[in-house]
Amino acid sequence: MEKQEVKLFTREELKNRSSREECILIIHNEVYDVTKFLEEHPGGLEVLMELAGMDASEPFEDVSHSSDARSLMKKYKIGELVEADRTQGKAAYAPQWNNDQPQEQGNWSSWALPLLLGIAATVLYRVLFL
Ligand code: HEM
């Protein structure tokens, strides 16, 4: 076989297809049918069923699955998402580390005001008392 055909799915179609009898997950733009894996999943079948038809990339990474788990996944891959439905960029393949949290204040405003107050106090002290 020269080139393996990859079956493409849309997010919409997966949302409608998944049911109690069929558990399909999207993880990093790839589509997995874990129906036969539900009973074997060490993390339990409930977590997988709750995510049926949805993008499970984040919850999957939150658990820090082992490399064994990652190679096991391949067995259940049934295809990929169509180009238009893919999450773009590297972030899709890496855990998201609180990107939406406010950044640590590292700019000048955090130290300039105390510094100015210090200088003003020193000048005032010299003018008044020396
Ligand atoms: C095809 C997809 C998946 C496969 C093949 C898989 C496989 C595994 C395997 C082999 C483990 C044992 C620990 C390890 O080796 O890392 C595990 C643990 C676990 N999985 Fe998954 N998993 C999948 C998807 C998910 C998803 C989407 C969730 C959603 C939250 C999840 C939640 C968990 C949890 C909570 C554990 C921890 C169990 C514990 O440590 O007590 N898994 N999984």
Boltz pocket constraint, residues with backbone or C-beta under 6 A from the ligand:
constraints:
  - pocket:
      binder: B
      contacts: [[A, 25], [A, 32], [A, 34], [A, 41], [A, 42], [A, 43], [A, 44], [A, 47], [A, 48], [A, 51], [A, 56], [A, 59], [A, 60], [A, 63], [A, 64], [A, 65], [A, 66], [A, 67], [A, 68], [A, 69], [A, 70], [A, 72], [A, 73], [A, 76]]
      max_distance: 6.0
